[in-house]
Amino acid sequence: MANDKGRRRRFGAIRKLPSGRFQARYPGPDGVMRPAPVTFETTNDADDWLAEKQTEIRRGDWIDPYAGGVNFAAYAATWVKDRGLGVLTVDLYERLLAKHILPTFGDGDLDEITAPRVRAWRTDQLANGSKSVTAKAYRLLKAIMETAVDDELIRRNPCRIKGAGAEKADERPTATVAQVDALAEAIGMRWRLMVYLGAYGPTRPEELAGLRRRDVDLNELRITVRVAEPERVNGRRAPGATKSDAGTRTIYLPAFLGRELRWHLESYAEEGPDGLLFVGERGKPFRRSTFGRYWRKARAVVGLPDHFRFYDLRHTGHTLSTRSGATLKDTMVRAGQSSEKAAMIYQHSEKERQQEVAGMLDRSVRKARRAVARKPDDQASGTDLARDD
């Protein structure tokens, strides 16, 4: 290839433009000639740029300058689709994209998302939303852009803010035994067992939604968690596996829940072995919004703070089990939690131990209830079902 003066060049070509500046062009690995994105003041400057481009190609670092001209919204939609994610994760990602990411980046191409734009976007998100949601949205954006790097559509991930994706979880509150009893009383007879299983099971809301009659063993006083049925944003349930392999488990219950469990089966559970343990007033799978109304009213009656979630009942159960003498592994097995620590592989919590933990939990709850009953100024509260057998 020759330049304007006829001198042969080993790589690329340089020509002088009518403006007096110089344009450099080079052949990509595919043989297509591509111009530099800018013009140069001197031929030496153009020569230096061509030398850098030739080095990139030799090292395998070259990226097609037009590859990044892919619409971000379309790429993100494909990214979510190709991950093979669970339906709840898809719901979360689509919600984060729609509300927090696409309004800023959706109309542009991948190569138009720069580090300064990402910093400005995050600053705006923090100013107008929560830190937790901003961190989630940032992690999602970073993951999508990292895949774009792997696909050789962009050279470098523009999401380079240290610690921007980290979330600092607040210490979750716990309830006392008396408050759990008060919640069970205030929420109504149909839902009281759900409160007790949430606290002393302890089971997740989506696990409670999937419990059936066949999962209940009254003789051994235990429930078996086999599936989870979380509710999607459209109100439909998404039956599937538990949160992790550890989530599929058998939970031995404290003895004081025997009467609660038996009475609920007789009064509210669907008939047949596949009948749901918890259903709404119309005999259909309960909706999160409906149960939420009962939960918020009961929480207000008991005087618990607005940020106390149903999920925090699990924390209450963990705390009480630990105080009762359960080991970390015991509580992990009971709650269906997994651990990445290798030391946990060599610790075991079998049936006998889980029954012991249930017994310790039973004694702790009974002791706390007796302490409340002994207070002379306290009035008896709750129905007979809230008292010991």
Order of alpha helices (4+ residues) and beta strands (2+ residues): beta-beta-beta-alpha-alpha-alpha-alpha-alpha-alpha-alpha-alpha-alpha-beta-beta-beta-alpha-alpha-alpha-alpha-alpha
